[in-house]
Amino acid sequence: MPIRSAQDLVLVRQAVRTWSAELKFSLVEQTKMVTAASELARNTLDYGRGGHVTLEMLQEGLRKGLRLSFEDKGPGIPDIDLALRDGYTSGGGMGLGLGGARRLVNEFDIVSKVGEGTRVTVTRWK
């Protein structure tokens, strides 16, 4: 799904809610995944100058999950450890986005290269 406007953020949240419900996530699990998706989609738009998200339903044995991969071709993050620290912001926000998203999911991976862009992948398991 593209992330190029504020309307796209709404569509991403709706899709993540729908997919989470299809996977029979509890309301709390759905809310955590939608919140993480919302934060990461907003970062993709605001800091990455837009990009896209890929949604994947996963199955490993009896375990089901939802993986979201946010990618942009923006300026990249020069210091990922600093960016993950609560309270750090390179914009006008509260500095809870990346670290907060990481706490809301079971798996979190971030790869960023200055001048090339960023990919954040999150997974939540049922």
N, CA, C and O atoms as a GROMACS GRO file, in nm:
protein
  504
    1MET      N    1   0.084  -0.117   0.000
    1MET     CA    2   0.000   0.000   0.000
    1MET      C    3   0.089   0.124   0.000
    1MET      O    4   0.188   0.129   0.073
    2PRO      N    5   0.055   0.223  -0.080
    2PRO     CA    6   0.133   0.346  -0.081
    2PRO      C    7   0.107   0.429   0.045
    2PRO      O    8  -0.001   0.425   0.104
    3ILE      N    9   0.208   0.504   0.084
    3ILE     CA   10   0.196   0.601   0.193
    3ILE      C   11   0.247   0.733   0.139
    3ILE      O   12   0.367   0.762   0.141
    4ARG      N   13   0.153   0.813   0.089
    4ARG     CA   14   0.190   0.940   0.025
    4ARG      C   15   0.110   1.059   0.078
    4ARG      O   16   0.143   1.174   0.048
    5SER      N   17   0.006   1.031   0.158
    5SER     CA   18  -0.079   1.139   0.208
    5SER      C   19  -0.140   1.099   0.342
    5SER      O   20  -0.132   0.983   0.383
    6ALA      N   21  -0.202   1.195   0.410
    6ALA     CA   22  -0.271   1.166   0.536
    6ALA      C   23  -0.383   1.066   0.515
    6ALA      O   24  -0.410   0.985   0.604
    7GLN      N   25  -0.449   1.069   0.400
    7GLN     CA   26  -0.555   0.971   0.371
    7GLN      C   27  -0.498   0.830   0.366
    7GLN      O   28  -0.564   0.735   0.409
    8ASP      N   29  -0.377   0.814   0.315
    8ASP     CA   30  -0.314   0.682   0.312
    8ASP      C   31  -0.292   0.628   0.453
    8ASP      O   32  -0.300   0.507   0.475
    9LEU      N   33  -0.263   0.717   0.550
    9LEU     CA   34  -0.246   0.673   0.689
    9LEU      C   35  -0.374   0.610   0.740
    9LEU      O   36  -0.370   0.508   0.810
   10VAL      N   37  -0.488   0.669   0.707
   10VAL     CA   38  -0.617   0.613   0.747
   10VAL      C   39  -0.638   0.476   0.683
   10VAL      O   40  -0.683   0.383   0.750
   11LEU      N   41  -0.605   0.463   0.555
   11LEU     CA   42  -0.621   0.336   0.485
   11LEU      C   43  -0.531   0.227   0.542
   11LEU      O   44  -0.572   0.111   0.550
   12VAL      N   45  -0.409   0.264   0.580
   12VAL     CA   46  -0.318   0.167   0.642
   12VAL      C   47  -0.377   0.118   0.774
   12VAL      O   48  -0.380  -0.002   0.799
   13ARG      N   49  -0.423   0.210   0.858
   13ARG     CA   50  -0.483   0.170   0.987
   13ARG      C   51  -0.602   0.078   0.965
   13ARG      O   52  -0.617  -0.022   1.036
   14GLN      N   53  -0.688   0.111   0.869
   14GLN     CA   54  -0.806   0.029   0.842
   14GLN      C   55  -0.766  -0.112   0.795
   14GLN      O   56  -0.823  -0.211   0.839
   15ALA      N   57  -0.668  -0.119   0.707
   15ALA     CA   58  -0.624  -0.249   0.657
   15ALA      C   59  -0.563  -0.334   0.768
   15ALA      O   60  -0.590  -0.453   0.777
   16VAL      N   61  -0.481  -0.273   0.853
   16VAL     CA   62  -0.419  -0.347   0.962
   16VAL      C   63  -0.525  -0.395   1.060
   16VAL      O   64  -0.517  -0.507   1.110
   17ARG      N   65  -0.624  -0.312   1.089
   17ARG     CA   66  -0.735  -0.354   1.177
   17ARG      C   67  -0.809  -0.473   1.116
   17ARG      O   68  -0.838  -0.571   1.186
   18THR      N   69  -0.841  -0.466   0.988
   18THR     CA   70  -0.913  -0.574   0.920
   18THR      C   71  -0.833  -0.704   0.921
   18THR      O   72  -0.887  -0.809   0.954
   19TRP      N   73  -0.706  -0.695   0.886
   19TRP     CA   74  -0.622  -0.815   0.882
   19TRP      C   75  -0.604  -0.873   1.022
   19TRP      O   76  -0.605  -0.995   1.039
   20SER      N   77  -0.586  -0.788   1.122
   20SER     CA   78  -0.570  -0.835   1.260
   20SER      C   79  -0.696  -0.907   1.307
   20SER      O   80  -0.688  -1.009   1.375
   21ALA      N   81  -0.812  -0.855   1.271
   21ALA     CA   82  -0.938  -0.919   1.307
   21ALA      C   83  -0.952  -1.054   1.237
   21ALA      O   84  -0.997  -1.151   1.297
   22GLU      N   85  -0.912  -1.061   1.110
   22GLU     CA   86  -0.918  -1.187   1.035
   22GLU      C   87  -0.830  -1.294   1.099
   22GLU      O   88  -0.861  -1.413   1.094
   23LEU      N   89  -0.721  -1.251   1.160
   23LEU     CA   90  -0.630  -1.344   1.227
   23LEU      C   91  -0.678  -1.378   1.369
   23LEU      O   92  -0.612  -1.452   1.441
   24LYS      N   93  -0.792  -1.322   1.406
   24LYS     CA   94  -0.852  -1.348   1.539
   24LYS      C   95  -0.768  -1.292   1.653
   24LYS      O   96  -0.767  -1.347   1.763
   25PHE      N   97  -0.697  -1.182   1.626
   25PHE     CA   98  -0.628  -1.112   1.733
   25PHE      C   99  -0.733  -1.057   1.829
   25PHE      O  100  -0.842  -1.018   1.787
   26SER      N  101  -0.700  -1.053   1.957
   26SER     CA  102  -0.790  -0.992   2.054
   26SER      C  103  -0.799  -0.842   2.026
   26SER      O  104  -0.718  -0.788   1.950
   27LEU      N  105  -0.895  -0.775   2.086
   27LEU     CA  106  -0.909  -0.632   2.066
   27LEU      C  107  -0.782  -0.558   2.111
   27LEU      O  108  -0.740  -0.462   2.046
   28VAL      N  109  -0.722  -0.602   2.221
   28VAL     CA  110  -0.597  -0.540   2.268
   28VAL      C  111  -0.485  -0.563   2.167
   28VAL      O  112  -0.410  -0.470   2.136
   29GLU      N  113  -0.473  -0.685   2.115
   29GLU     CA  114  -0.369  -0.714   2.015
   29GLU      C  115  -0.392  -0.633   1.888
   29GLU      O  116  -0.297  -0.582   1.828
   30GLN      N  117  -0.517  -0.622   1.846
   30GLN     CA  118  -0.549  -0.541   1.728
   30GLN      C  119  -0.507  -0.395   1.750
   30GLN      O  120  -0.445  -0.333   1.663
   31THR      N  121  -0.542  -0.344   1.866
   31THR     CA  122  -0.511  -0.203   1.897
   31THR      C  123  -0.361  -0.180   1.899
   31THR      O  124  -0.313  -0.078   1.849
   32LYS      N  125  -0.286  -0.273   1.956
   32LYS     CA  126  -0.140  -0.259   1.957
   32LYS      C  127  -0.083  -0.257   1.816
   32LYS      O  128   0.004  -0.175   1.785
   33MET      N  129  -0.132  -0.346   1.731
   33MET     CA  130  -0.079  -0.353   1.595
   33MET      C  131  -0.120  -0.229   1.514
   33MET      O  132  -0.039  -0.176   1.438
   34VAL      N  133  -0.243  -0.184   1.530
   34VAL     CA  134  -0.288  -0.064   1.459
   34VAL      C  135  -0.210   0.058   1.507
   34VAL      O  136  -0.174   0.144   1.426
   35THR      N  137  -0.184   0.066   1.636
   35THR     CA  138  -0.109   0.180   1.690
   35THR      C  139   0.034   0.180   1.636
   35THR      O  140   0.085   0.284   1.596
   36ALA      N  141   0.098   0.064   1.636
   36ALA     CA  142   0.234   0.054   1.581
   36ALA      C  143   0.234   0.093   1.434
   36ALA      O  144   0.320   0.168   1.388
   37ALA      N  145   0.136   0.042   1.359
   37ALA     CA  146   0.127   0.073   1.216
   37ALA      C  147   0.107   0.222   1.193
   37ALA      O  148   0.165   0.281   1.102
   38SER      N  149   0.024   0.283   1.276
   38SER     CA  150  -0.004   0.425   1.263
   38SER      C  151   0.123   0.508   1.285
   38SER      O  152   0.152   0.601   1.209
   39GLU      N  153   0.198   0.474   1.389
   39GLU     CA  154   0.324   0.545   1.418
   39GLU      C  155   0.423   0.529   1.304
   39GLU      O  156   0.486   0.626   1.261
   40LEU      N  157   0.438   0.407   1.255
   40LEU     CA  158   0.537   0.381   1.151
   40LEU      C  159   0.496   0.440   1.017
   40LEU      O  160   0.581   0.488   0.941
   41ALA      N  161   0.366   0.437   0.987
   41ALA     CA  162   0.318   0.498   0.863
   41ALA      C  163   0.339   0.650   0.867
   41ALA      O  164   0.379   0.711   0.768
   42ARG      N  165   0.312   0.709   0.983
   42ARG     CA  166   0.333   0.854   0.999
   42ARG      C  167   0.481   0.888   0.980
   42ARG      O  168   0.514   0.986   0.914
   43ASN      N  169   0.571   0.808   1.039
   43ASN     CA  170   0.715   0.832   1.020
   43ASN      C  171   0.753   0.819   0.874
   43ASN      O  172   0.833   0.898   0.823
   44THR      N  173   0.697   0.719   0.805
   44THR     CA  174   0.727   0.698   0.663
   44THR      C  175   0.688   0.822   0.583
   44THR      O  176   0.760   0.864   0.493
   45LEU      N  177   0.572   0.879   0.616
   45LEU     CA  178   0.524   0.997   0.544
   45LEU      C  179   0.605   1.122   0.582
   45LEU      O  180   0.654   1.194   0.495
   46ASP      N  181   0.619   1.146   0.712
   46ASP     CA  182   0.680   1.271   0.759
   46ASP      C  183   0.831   1.275   0.743
   46ASP      O  184   0.886   1.376   0.700
   47TYR      N  185   0.899   1.168   0.778
   47TYR     CA  186   1.046   1.168   0.776
   47TYR      C  187   1.104   1.101   0.653
   47TYR      O  188   1.213   1.137   0.608
   48GLY      N  189   1.032   1.003   0.599
   48GLY     CA  190   1.081   0.932   0.481
   48GLY      C  191   1.032   0.989   0.350
   48GLY      O  192   1.064   0.939   0.242
   49ARG      N  193   0.951   1.097   0.361
   49ARG     CA  194   0.896   1.164   0.242
   49ARG      C  195   0.804   1.073   0.161
   49ARG      O  196   0.793   1.086   0.040
   50GLY      N  197   0.738   0.980   0.231
   50GLY     CA  198   0.648   0.886   0.166
   50GLY      C  199   0.717   0.756   0.131
   50GLY      O  200   0.840   0.748   0.128
   51GLY      N  201   0.638   0.656   0.107
   51GLY     CA  202   0.692   0.524   0.074
   51GLY      C  203   0.577   0.426   0.061
   51GLY      O  204   0.473   0.458   0.003
   52HIS      N  205   0.596   0.307   0.115
   52HIS     CA  206   0.488   0.208   0.108
   52HIS      C  207   0.500   0.110   0.225
   52HIS      O  208   0.604   0.101   0.291
   53VAL      N  209   0.392   0.037   0.248
   53VAL     CA  210   0.389  -0.068   0.348
   53VAL      C  211   0.341  -0.196   0.280
   53VAL      O  212   0.251  -0.194   0.197
   54THR      N  213   0.402  -0.307   0.319
   54THR     CA  214   0.360  -0.438   0.272
   54THR      C  215   0.304  -0.514   0.392
   54THR      O  216   0.369  -0.522   0.496
   55LEU      N  217   0.184  -0.569   0.378
   55LEU     CA  218   0.121  -0.649   0.482
   55LEU      C  219   0.130  -0.796   0.443
   55LEU      O  220   0.103  -0.832   0.329
   56GLU      N  221   0.168  -0.880   0.539
   56GLU     CA  222   0.177  -1.024   0.514
   56GLU      C  223   0.115  -1.101   0.629
   56GLU      O  224   0.148  -1.079   0.745
   57MET      N  225   0.024  -1.193   0.596
   57MET     CA  226  -0.025  -1.287   0.696
   57MET      C  227   0.073  -1.403   0.701
   57MET      O  228   0.116  -1.453   0.597
   58LEU      N  229   0.108  -1.445   0.821
   58LEU     CA  230   0.209  -1.550   0.840
   58LEU      C  231   0.147  -1.672   0.907
   58LEU      O  232   0.050  -1.661   0.982
   59GLN      N  233   0.204  -1.788   0.878
   59GLN     CA  234   0.162  -1.911   0.944
   59GLN      C  235   0.289  -1.993   0.968
   59GLN      O  236   0.360  -2.030   0.875
   60GLU      N  237   0.315  -2.021   1.094
   60GLU     CA  238   0.427  -2.109   1.133
   60GLU      C  239   0.369  -2.215   1.224
   60GLU      O  240   0.347  -2.191   1.343
   61GLY      N  241   0.344  -2.332   1.169
   61GLY     CA  242   0.277  -2.436   1.247
   61GLY      C  243   0.138  -2.390   1.283
   61GLY      O  244   0.060  -2.354   1.195
   62LEU      N  245   0.106  -2.391   1.411
   62LEU     CA  246  -0.025  -2.346   1.458
   62LEU      C  247  -0.028  -2.196   1.482
   62LEU      O  248  -0.135  -2.138   1.503
   63ARG      N  249   0.086  -2.134   1.479
   63ARG     CA  250   0.099  -1.992   1.511
   63ARG      C  251   0.071  -1.907   1.388
   63ARG      O  252   0.122  -1.934   1.279
   64LYS      N  253  -0.011  -1.803   1.406
   64LYS     CA  254  -0.041  -1.710   1.299
   64LYS      C  255   0.009  -1.571   1.338
   64LYS      O  256   0.016  -1.537   1.455
   65GLY      N  257   0.042  -1.493   1.236
   65GLY     CA  258   0.093  -1.360   1.265
   65GLY      C  259   0.069  -1.264   1.151
   65GLY      O  260   0.024  -1.301   1.043
   66LEU      N  261   0.100  -1.139   1.180
   66LEU     CA  262   0.090  -1.032   1.081
   66LEU      C  263   0.221  -0.956   1.080
   66LEU      O  264   0.268  -0.909   1.183
   67ARG      N  265   0.279  -0.946   0.961
   67ARG     CA  266   0.405  -0.873   0.943
   67ARG      C  267   0.378  -0.750   0.857
   67ARG      O  268   0.311  -0.758   0.754
   68LEU      N  269   0.432  -0.638   0.900
   68LEU     CA  270   0.422  -0.512   0.826
   68LEU      C  271   0.562  -0.463   0.796
   68LEU      O  272   0.646  -0.455   0.885
   69SER      N  273   0.588  -0.430   0.670
   69SER     CA  274   0.719  -0.376   0.630
   69SER      C  275   0.699  -0.238   0.569
   69SER      O  276   0.637  -0.224   0.464
   70PHE      N  277   0.752  -0.138   0.637
   70PHE     CA  278   0.742   0.001   0.593
   70PHE      C  279   0.874   0.038   0.526
   70PHE      O  280   0.980   0.020   0.586
   71GLU      N  281   0.868   0.090   0.403
   71GLU     CA  282   0.989   0.127   0.332
   71GLU      C  283   0.977   0.266   0.272
   71GLU      O  284   0.872   0.306   0.223
   72ASP      N  285   1.088   0.338   0.277
   72ASP     CA  286   1.092   0.470   0.213
   72ASP      C  287   1.230   0.490   0.151
   72ASP      O  288   1.324   0.416   0.178
   73LYS      N  289   1.238   0.590   0.067
   73LYS     CA  290   1.365   0.629   0.003
   73LYS      C  291   1.407   0.767   0.053
   73LYS      O  292   1.465   0.846  -0.021
   74GLY      N  293   1.376   0.793   0.180
   74GLY     CA  294   1.405   0.922   0.240
   74GLY      C  295   1.551   0.938   0.279
   74GLY      O  296   1.637   0.866   0.229
   75PRO      N  297   1.578   1.032   0.369
   75PRO     CA  298   1.716   1.064   0.405
   75PRO      C  299   1.784   0.960   0.492
   75PRO      O  300   1.906   0.965   0.510
   76GLY      N  301   1.709   0.866   0.547
   76GLY     CA  302   1.768   0.765   0.635
   76GLY      C  303   1.786   0.816   0.777
   76GLY      O  304   1.767   0.935   0.804
   77ILE      N  305   1.822   0.726   0.865
   77ILE     CA  306   1.840   0.759   1.007
   77ILE      C  307   1.989   0.743   1.040
   77ILE      O  308   2.040   0.631   1.035
   78PRO      N  309   2.058   0.851   1.074
   78PRO     CA  310   2.203   0.842   1.098
   78PRO      C  311   2.238   0.763   1.224
   78PRO      O  312   2.343   0.698   1.227
   79ASP      N  313   2.154   0.766   1.328
   79ASP     CA  314   2.184   0.697   1.453
   79ASP      C  315   2.058   0.625   1.501
   79ASP      O  316   1.974   0.683   1.569
   80ILE      N  317   2.046   0.497   1.465
   80ILE     CA  318   1.925   0.420   1.497
   80ILE      C  319   1.908   0.405   1.648
   80ILE      O  320   1.796   0.418   1.698
   81ASP      N  321   2.016   0.379   1.721
   81ASP     CA  322   2.005   0.365   1.867
   81ASP      C  323   1.947   0.491   1.930
   81ASP      O  324   1.862   0.483   2.019
   82LEU      N  325   1.991   0.605   1.884
   82LEU     CA  326   1.940   0.731   1.936
   82LEU      C  327   1.793   0.749   1.897
   82LEU      O  328   1.712   0.793   1.979
   83ALA      N  329   1.759   0.716   1.774
   83ALA     CA  330   1.621   0.731   1.725
   83ALA      C  331   1.524   0.641   1.802
   83ALA      O  332   1.406   0.674   1.814
   84LEU      N  333   1.572   0.529   1.854
   84LEU     CA  334   1.487   0.436   1.929
   84LEU      C  335   1.469   0.478   2.075
   84LEU      O  336   1.385   0.423   2.145
   85ARG      N  337   1.548   0.573   2.119
   85ARG     CA  338   1.544   0.618   2.258
   85ARG      C  339   1.421   0.704   2.283
   85ARG      O  340   1.394   0.799   2.208
   86ASP      N  341   1.346   0.672   2.387
   86ASP     CA  342   1.229   0.752   2.423
   86ASP      C  343   1.270   0.896   2.449
   86ASP      O  344   1.369   0.923   2.516
   87GLY      N  345   1.192   0.987   2.396
   87GLY     CA  346   1.218   1.129   2.414
   87GLY      C  347   1.296   1.191   2.301
   87GLY      O  348   1.297   1.313   2.286
   88TYR      N  349   1.363   1.108   2.218
   88TYR     CA  350   1.438   1.163   2.106
   88TYR      C  351   1.341   1.192   1.992
   88TYR      O  352   1.256   1.109   1.959
   89THR      N  353   1.355   1.308   1.932
   89THR     CA  354   1.277   1.341   1.814
   89THR      C  355   1.362   1.428   1.722
   89THR      O  356   1.435   1.516   1.766
   90SER      N  357   1.351   1.401   1.594
   90SER     CA  358   1.418   1.486   1.496
   90SER      C  359   1.318   1.586   1.439
   90SER      O  360   1.352   1.670   1.355
   91GLY      N  361   1.194   1.577   1.485
   91GLY     CA  362   1.089   1.669   1.442
   91GLY      C  363   1.025   1.732   1.564
   91GLY      O  364   1.092   1.757   1.665
   92GLY      N  365   0.896   1.758   1.555
   92GLY     CA  366   0.827   1.824   1.665
   92GLY      C  367   0.744   1.730   1.751
   92GLY      O  368   0.663   1.776   1.831
   93GLY      N  369   0.764   1.599   1.735
   93GLY     CA  370   0.682   1.503   1.809
   93GLY      C  371   0.732   1.480   1.951
   93GLY      O  372   0.823   1.547   1.999
   94MET      N  373   0.668   1.381   2.016
   94MET     CA  374   0.702   1.349   2.155
   94MET      C  375   0.821   1.253   2.166
   94MET      O  376   0.871   1.231   2.276
   95GLY      N  377   0.866   1.198   2.055
   95GLY     CA  378   0.980   1.108   2.059
   95GLY      C  379   0.946   0.970   2.112
   95GLY      O  380   1.029   0.906   2.177
   96LEU      N  381   0.824   0.923   2.085
   96LEU     CA  382   0.783   0.790   2.131
   96LEU      C  383   0.754   0.695   2.016
   96LEU      O  384   0.725   0.578   2.041
   97GLY      N  385   0.760   0.742   1.892
   97GLY     CA  386   0.719   0.664   1.776
   97GLY      C  387   0.790   0.532   1.755
   97GLY      O  388   0.727   0.427   1.765
   98LEU      N  389   0.920   0.534   1.727
   98LEU     CA  390   0.992   0.411   1.698
   98LEU      C  391   1.001   0.320   1.820
   98LEU      O  392   0.972   0.200   1.811
   99GLY      N  393   1.041   0.375   1.933
   99GLY     CA  394   1.052   0.294   2.055
   99GLY      C  395   0.917   0.241   2.099
   99GLY      O  396   0.905   0.126   2.142
  100GLY      N  397   0.814   0.324   2.088
  100GLY     CA  398   0.680   0.282   2.123
  100GLY      C  399   0.631   0.171   2.032
  100GLY      O  400   0.574   0.073   2.079
  101ALA      N  401   0.654   0.185   1.902
  101ALA     CA  402   0.614   0.081   1.807
  101ALA      C  403   0.686  -0.050   1.840
  101ALA      O  404   0.626  -0.158   1.832
  102ARG      N  405   0.812  -0.041   1.875
  102ARG     CA  406   0.889  -0.161   1.908
  102ARG      C  407   0.829  -0.235   2.027
  102ARG      O  408   0.828  -0.358   2.029
  103ARG      N  409   0.780  -0.161   2.126
  103ARG     CA  410   0.722  -0.224   2.245
  103ARG      C  411   0.584  -0.287   2.218
  103ARG      O  412   0.539  -0.370   2.297
  104LEU      N  413   0.519  -0.248   2.111
  104LEU     CA  414   0.384  -0.296   2.082
  104LEU      C  415   0.379  -0.424   2.000
  104LEU      O  416   0.272  -0.481   1.980
  105VAL      N  417   0.494  -0.469   1.952
  105VAL     CA  418   0.498  -0.586   1.864
  105VAL      C  419   0.591  -0.692   1.923
  105VAL      O  420   0.663  -0.667   2.019
  106ASN      N  421   0.587  -0.811   1.864
  106ASN     CA  422   0.672  -0.920   1.910
  106ASN      C  423   0.810  -0.918   1.845
  106ASN      O  424   0.909  -0.956   1.907
  107GLU      N  425   0.816  -0.873   1.721
  107GLU     CA  426   0.943  -0.867   1.648
  107GLU      C  427   0.955  -0.730   1.582
  107GLU      O  428   0.858  -0.678   1.528
  108PHE      N  429   1.076  -0.673   1.588
  108PHE     CA  430   1.100  -0.540   1.535
  108PHE      C  431   1.238  -0.540   1.470
  108PHE      O  432   1.336  -0.582   1.531
  109ASP      N  433   1.244  -0.491   1.346
  109ASP     CA  434   1.372  -0.483   1.276
  109ASP      C  435   1.376  -0.351   1.200
  109ASP      O  436   1.278  -0.312   1.135
  110ILE      N  437   1.489  -0.284   1.207
  110ILE     CA  438   1.504  -0.159   1.133
  110ILE      C  439   1.640  -0.158   1.063
  110ILE      O  440   1.743  -0.191   1.122
  111VAL      N  441   1.636  -0.119   0.936
  111VAL     CA  442   1.757  -0.105   0.855
  111VAL      C  443   1.747   0.033   0.790
  111VAL      O  444   1.646   0.065   0.727
  112SER      N  445   1.850   0.112   0.804
  112SER     CA  446   1.848   0.245   0.746
  112SER      C  447   1.986   0.283   0.697
  112SER      O  448   2.087   0.255   0.763
  113LYS      N  449   1.991   0.345   0.581
  113LYS     CA  450   2.115   0.395   0.526
  113LYS      C  451   2.096   0.543   0.492
  113LYS      O  452   2.004   0.580   0.420
  114VAL      N  453   2.184   0.624   0.546
  114VAL     CA  454   2.176   0.768   0.521
  114VAL      C  455   2.183   0.792   0.371
  114VAL      O  456   2.272   0.741   0.302
  115GLY      N  457   2.090   0.871   0.322
  115GLY     CA  458   2.084   0.904   0.180
  115GLY      C  459   2.013   0.801   0.094
  115GLY      O  460   1.993   0.824  -0.025
  116GLU      N  461   1.974   0.687   0.153
  116GLU     CA  462   1.910   0.582   0.074
  116GLU      C  463   1.770   0.546   0.122
  116GLU      O  464   1.685   0.507   0.042
  117GLY      N  465   1.745   0.557   0.252
  117GLY     CA  466   1.611   0.525   0.302
  117GLY      C  467   1.612   0.431   0.420
  117GLY      O  468   1.717   0.394   0.472
  118THR      N  469   1.491   0.393   0.460
  118THR     CA  470   1.471   0.314   0.581
  118THR      C  471   1.367   0.206   0.556
  118THR      O  472   1.270   0.226   0.483
  119ARG      N  473   1.390   0.090   0.619
  119ARG     CA  474   1.290  -0.018   0.620
  119ARG      C  475   1.270  -0.061   0.764
  119ARG      O  476   1.365  -0.098   0.833
  120VAL      N  477   1.145  -0.055   0.810
  120VAL     CA  478   1.109  -0.102   0.943
  120VAL      C  479   1.010  -0.216   0.926
  120VAL      O  480   0.907  -0.202   0.861
  121THR      N  481   1.044  -0.331   0.985
  121THR     CA  482   0.958  -0.449   0.977
  121THR      C  483   0.915  -0.488   1.117
  121THR      O  484   0.999  -0.503   1.206
  122VAL      N  485   0.785  -0.503   1.135
  122VAL     CA  486   0.730  -0.543   1.264
  122VAL      C  487   0.639  -0.664   1.245
  122VAL      O  488   0.573  -0.678   1.142
  123THR      N  489   0.638  -0.751   1.346
  123THR     CA  490   0.553  -0.870   1.342
  123THR      C  491   0.486  -0.888   1.476
  123THR      O  492   0.548  -0.869   1.581
  124ARG      N  493   0.359  -0.924   1.471
  124ARG     CA  494   0.285  -0.960   1.592
  124ARG      C  495   0.229  -1.099   1.569
  124ARG      O  496   0.171  -1.127   1.464
  125TRP      N  497   0.246  -1.186   1.669
  125TRP     CA  498   0.201  -1.324   1.662
  125TRP      C  499   0.078  -1.344   1.750
  125TRP      O  500   0.062  -1.281   1.854
  126LYS      N  501  -0.007  -1.433   1.705
  126LYS     CA  502  -0.127  -1.471   1.780
  126LYS      C  503  -0.097  -1.599   1.854
  126LYS      O  504  -0.184  -1.651   1.925
   0.00000   0.00000   0.00000
